[in-house]
Amino acid sequence: MKESSYWAETVQWPVLAERAWPASVDVAIIGGGYTGLSAARELVRHGAQVAVLEANGFGSGASSRNGGMVLTGMKVAAGKLIKQHGLQVARSLFHTSLTAITFAEQLIRDEQIDCGFTRCGHVELAWKPAHFAAYAREVEMLQRDFNHAVTLVERKDLRSEIGSDLYFGGLVDATSAGVNPAQYAAGLIAAAQRAGALLFAQTPATALRREGDAFTIDTPRGKLKAQHIILATNGYTQRLAPWLAQRIVPIGSYVIATEPLPAALAAELSPRRRMMFDSKNFLYYFRLSQDNRMIFGGRAAFQAETPSTVRESAAILQRGMVEVFPQLRAATVSHAWGGTLGFTFDLLPHAGVSPNGIHFALGCGGHGVALLTYLGACVARQVAGEKPDNPLFTLPFPTAPLGLYNGKPWFLPLAETYYRALDKLT
């Protein structure tokens, strides 16, 4: 088993052009994933000189290591959004997710990115009978309040969607899509560079400070001055910007991939080749790759990825995969890897400007393939002087109660124990 991402083996990363280190730019973007690359592409189209600083390789974070699921909705269910924010804001949040998918789809078409994007839809699988009963209410609510059609699948009919008898029914949303995330990230790198953005890999921002109306960033290459900064680091924000670090929690997500499966078996496991995930707190998410590998991921551990957590999580996920699909008991796991997602305390993404003037977009909690691409472009337009018509720019951005979080997630082991217990309750 390779302890590396399967997706990385499907892509040839663009060669970055050699660029002289600039003394100053209009906009410096910190983070070379979906958010930063999309923002760079958009800003250059507005005439700005842009430098993107990436601590490692471009696209090397969660952008190239996620499940490649391009999903409707937010991490928070639509009904809960209504209770928390009222119908009008909830409706706007939900439709923002649909706009994000359309935006990503159009970008892929415009830039001719070959990444396997397809509107295959997703199916959410009920872990408990009570979850399926909630799906029935959600079907009605989404149609009535959001003008969005989804389909309920009874347990007796679920074999039309998944070759498993583990779940109590499903909810199908045909609007969602799938993508090869590494190929998509590579396409965004090429698009940003083609537009004229300056891309600097292996260039961590070690400190940043405001000096008058501008910013200075310290890096191993030297100092960089910028009129504006966009922080696009998501789950890798750490302590560079304390105000944001207090609001974003890095949580590990882990994935395994099997060797390619026989075509008949792949068709049995996923007849419609949808994106799939279940309703547990410690959820499983899974799909077929283009070459019929089972890509199976989940919150096997909350901690950020390390060699030891990858190995431990691979064993947990393989047991989970066989629990869902006993047909894969003898399947060989070829790859195992992890990535770090950015979660917020209200489980919603946020974008805007921090009190010290840093622009940002982060915190999608696993729903970021389209949302962060779209929010990156929206933040870029804000920097260019436009006012975003987007609720994620106006909602309060909470931190932990009583200021009990300073960027070091000491509480994750407690949260892990709590959510595992919830999942076991019948």
Residue pairs with C-beta under 8 A, 6 or more apart in sequence:
1 314
1 333
1 334
1 335
1 336
2 334
2 335
2 336
3 307
3 310
3 311
3 314
3 335
3 336
3 337
4 335
4 337
5 64
5 65
5 182
5 255
5 335
5 337
6 257
6 289
6 293
6 295
6 334
6 335
6 337
7 64
7 65
7 68
7 180
7 181
7 182
7 183
8 64
8 65
8 182
10 180
10 182
10 183
11 64
11 180
11 182
11 183
11 185
11 186
12 186
13 57
13 58
13 59
13 186
13 189
14 186
14 189
14 190
14 193
16 58
16 189
16 193
16 199
16 201
17 193
17 199
19 198
19 199
19 200
21 200
21 221
21 222
21 224
22 49
22 51
22 198
22 224
23 224
23 225
24 214
24 224
24 225
24 226
25 49
25 50
25 51
25 198
25 224
25 225
25 226
25 227
26 43
26 48
26 49
26 50
26 226
26 227
26 228
27 43
27 48
27 49
27 50
27 51
27 226
27 227
27 228
27 229
27 230
27 380
27 383
28 50
28 51
28 52
28 53
28 215
28 217
28 224
28 226
28 228
28 229
28 230
29 36
29 39
29 40
29 43
29 50
29 51
29 52
29 53
29 229
29 230
29 232
30 36
30 53
30 205
30 208
30 217
30 229
30 230
30 231
30 232
30 233
30 240
31 52
31 53
31 54
31 61
31 231
31 232
31 233
31 234
31 236
32 52
32 53
32 54
32 57
32 58
32 59
32 60
32 189
32 199
32 201
32 232
33 58
33 59
33 61
33 62
33 63
33 185
33 232
33 234
33 372
34 63
34 184
34 185
34 188
34 368
34 369
34 372
34 373
34 376
35 230
35 232
35 234
35 361
35 362
35 368
35 372
35 373
35 375
35 376
35 379
36 52
36 54
36 230
36 232
36 376
37 52
37 58
37 59
37 185
37 188
37 189
37 191
37 192
37 376
38 107
38 188
38 192
38 372
38 373
38 374
38 376
38 377
38 380
39 230
39 232
39 361
39 376
39 377
39 379
39 380
39 383
40 50
40 52
40 192
40 195
40 197
40 199
40 380
41 188
41 191
41 192
41 195
41 197
41 377
41 380
42 376
42 377
42 380
42 381
42 384
43 50
43 197
43 380
43 383
43 384
44 50
44 192
44 195
44 196
44 197
45 195
46 380
46 381
46 384
48 383
48 384
49 198
50 196
50 197
50 198
51 197
51 198
51 199
51 200
51 224
51 226
52 58
52 192
52 197
52 198
52 199
52 200
53 200
53 203
53 204
53 205
53 217
53 219
53 224
54 60
54 199
54 200
54 201
54 202
54 203
55 202
55 203
55 204
55 205
55 236
56 201
56 202
57 201
57 202
58 185
58 189
58 199
58 201
59 182
59 185
59 186
59 188
59 189
61 234
61 235
61 236
61 339
61 340
62 234
62 235
62 253
62 339
62 340
62 341
62 368
63 181
63 184
63 185
64 181
64 182
64 185
64 186
65 181
65 182
65 255
65 337
65 338
65 339
66 181
66 253
66 255
66 339
66 341
66 366
66 368
66 369
67 181
67 255
67 275
67 285
67 286
67 287
67 295
67 297
68 116
68 178
68 179
68 180
68 181
68 184
68 287
68 295
68 369
69 122
69 176
69 178
69 275
69 277
69 285
69 287
69 369
70 101
70 104
70 117
70 176
70 177
70 178
70 179
70 275
70 369
70 370
71 97
71 122
71 173
71 176
71 275
71 367
71 369
71 370
72 94
72 97
72 98
72 101
72 122
72 148
72 173
72 175
72 176
73 94
73 97
73 173
73 367
74 81
74 93
74 94
74 97
74 347
74 348
74 349
74 367
75 343
75 347
75 348
75 364
75 365
75 366
75 367
76 84
76 346
76 347
76 348
77 138
78 90
78 94
78 138
78 141
78 142
78 145
78 146
79 134
79 137
79 138
79 141
81 89
81 90
81 93
81 94
82 90
82 141
82 145
84 90
84 346
85 93
85 395
87 145
89 391
89 395
90 145
91 145
91 146
92 391
93 348
93 391
93 392
94 146
94 148
95 146
96 371
96 374
96 390
96 391
96 392
97 367
97 370
97 371
98 148
98 175
99 374
100 370
100 371
100 373
100 374
100 375
101 175
101 176
101 177
101 370
103 370
103 373
103 374
103 377
104 117
104 369
104 370
104 373
104 374
105 117
105 119
105 177
107 113
107 188
107 191
107 373
108 115
108 117
108 179
108 184
108 187
111 187
111 188
111 190
111 191
111 194
113 183
113 184
113 186
113 187
113 188
113 190
113 191
114 183
114 187
115 179
115 180
115 181
115 183
115 184
115 186
115 187
116 178
116 179
116 180
116 183
116 290
117 177
117 178
117 179
117 184
118 177
118 178
118 179
119 174
119 175
119 176
119 177
120 176
120 177
120 178
120 272
120 273
120 274
120 275
121 172
121 173
121 174
121 175
121 176
121 177
121 272
121 274
121 275
122 172
122 173
122 176
122 274
122 275
122 276
122 277
123 153
123 161
123 162
123 170
123 171
123 172
123 173
123 274
123 275
123 276
124 135
124 170
124 171
124 173
124 276
124 277
124 278
124 279
125 158
125 162
125 166
125 167
125 169
125 170
125 276
125 277
125 278
125 279
126 132
126 135
126 167
126 168
126 169
126 170
126 171
126 278
126 279
127 167
127 168
127 278
127 279
127 280
127 423
128 168
128 279
128 426
129 168
131 168
131 279
132 155
132 168
132 169
135 152
135 169
135 170
135 171
136 152
138 150
138 171
139 150
139 151
139 152
139 171
142 148
142 149
142 150
143 149
143 150
148 173
148 175
150 171
150 172
150 173
150 174
151 171
151 172
151 173
151 174
152 169
152 170
152 171
152 172
153 160
153 161
153 169
153 170
153 171
153 172
154 169
155 167
155 168
155 169
158 164
158 165
158 167
158 169
158 170
159 165
159 271
160 271
160 272
161 170
161 172
161 270
161 271
161 272
161 274
161 276
162 170
162 269
162 270
162 271
162 276
163 268
163 269
163 270
163 271
163 325
163 327
164 269
164 324
164 325
166 323
166 324
167 278
172 274
176 274
176 275
177 275
177 370
178 273
178 274
178 275
178 287
179 369
180 289
180 290
181 369
184 369
188 373
189 199
192 199
193 199
200 219
200 221
203 219
203 220
203 221
204 219
204 220
205 217
205 218
205 219
205 240
206 218
206 219
206 220
207 217
207 218
207 240
208 215
208 216
208 217
208 218
208 229
208 240
208 241
208 358
209 215
209 216
210 356
210 357
211 225
213 227
214 225
214 226
214 227
215 225
215 226
215 227
215 228
215 229
215 357
215 358
216 223
216 224
216 225
217 223
217 224
217 225
217 226
217 229
228 357
228 359
228 383
229 357
229 358
229 359
230 358
230 359
230 360
230 361
230 376
230 379
230 380
230 383
231 237
231 240
231 241
231 244
231 354
231 358
231 359
231 360
231 362
232 360
232 361
232 362
232 372
232 376
233 240
233 362
234 248
234 341
234 342
234 362
234 363
234 364
234 368
234 372
235 248
235 250
235 251
235 304
235 339
235 340
235 341
235 342
235 343
235 362
236 250
236 340
236 342
237 244
237 245
237 248
237 250
237 342
237 362
237 407
238 245
238 250
238 407
239 245
239 407
241 354
241 358
241 360
242 406
242 407
243 354
243 355
243 356
243 358
244 354
244 358
244 360
244 362
245 406
245 407
246 399
246 400
246 403
246 405
246 406
246 407
247 344
247 345
247 350
247 363
247 397
247 398
247 399
248 342
248 343
248 344
248 362
248 363
249 342
249 343
249 344
249 345
249 405
249 409
249 412
250 304
250 340
250 341
250 342
250 343
250 409
251 299
251 302
251 304
251 340
251 341
251 342
251 343
251 365
251 409
251 412
252 299
252 301
252 302
252 303
252 304
252 305
252 309
252 313
252 338
252 339
252 340
252 341
253 297
253 298
253 299
253 338
253 339
253 340
253 341
253 366
254 297
254 298
254 299
254 300
254 301
254 305
254 309
254 310
254 313
254 314
254 316
254 317
254 336
254 337
254 338
255 295
255 296
255 297
255 317
255 336
255 337
255 338
255 339
256 295
256 296
256 297
256 314
256 317
256 318
256 321
256 333
256 335
256 336
257 289
257 293
257 294
257 295
257 296
257 333
257 334
257 335
257 336
258 293
258 294
258 296
258 321
258 328
258 331
258 332
258 333
258 334
259 293
259 331
259 332
259 334
260 291
260 292
260 293
261 269
261 288
261 292
261 293
261 294
261 328
261 331
262 292
263 292
265 327
266 288
266 292
266 294
268 327
269 288
269 294
269 325
269 327
269 328
270 276
270 287
270 288
273 287
273 288
274 287
275 285
275 287
276 285
276 286
276 287
277 283
277 284
277 285
277 286
278 284
278 285
280 423
281 299
281 419
281 420
281 422
281 423
282 298
282 299
282 300
282 416
282 419
282 420
282 423
283 298
283 299
284 296
284 297
284 298
284 317
284 320
284 321
284 324
285 296
285 297
285 298
285 366
286 294
286 295
286 296
286 297
286 321
286 324
287 294
287 295
288 294
288 295
289 295
293 334
294 321
294 325
294 328
294 331
296 317
296 320
296 321
296 324
297 317
298 316
298 317
298 320
300 312
300 313
300 314
300 316
300 317
300 320
301 309
301 312
301 313
301 316
301 416
302 409
302 412
302 413
302 415
302 416
303 309
303 412
304 338
304 340
305 337
305 338
305 339
305 340
306 338
309 338
310 336
310 337
310 338
311 336
313 336
313 338
314 333
314 336
317 336
318 333
321 328
321 331
322 328
322 329
341 364
341 365
341 366
341 368
342 362
342 363
342 364
342 365
342 368
343 363
343 365
344 350
344 362
344 363
344 365
344 397
344 398
345 398
345 399
345 400
346 395
346 398
347 365
348 363
348 392
348 395
349 361
349 362
349 363
349 364
349 365
349 367
349 368
349 371
349 372
349 375
349 392
350 360
350 361
350 362
350 363
350 392
350 395
350 397
351 360
351 361
351 362
351 375
351 378
351 379
351 388
351 390
351 392
351 393
352 359
352 360
352 379
352 382
352 392
352 393
352 394
352 397
353 359
353 360
353 382
354 360
359 379
359 382
359 383
360 379
361 372
361 375
361 376
361 378
361 379
361 392
362 372
364 371
364 372
375 390
375 392
378 388
378 390
378 393
379 388
381 388
382 388
382 393
399 405
404 411
405 411
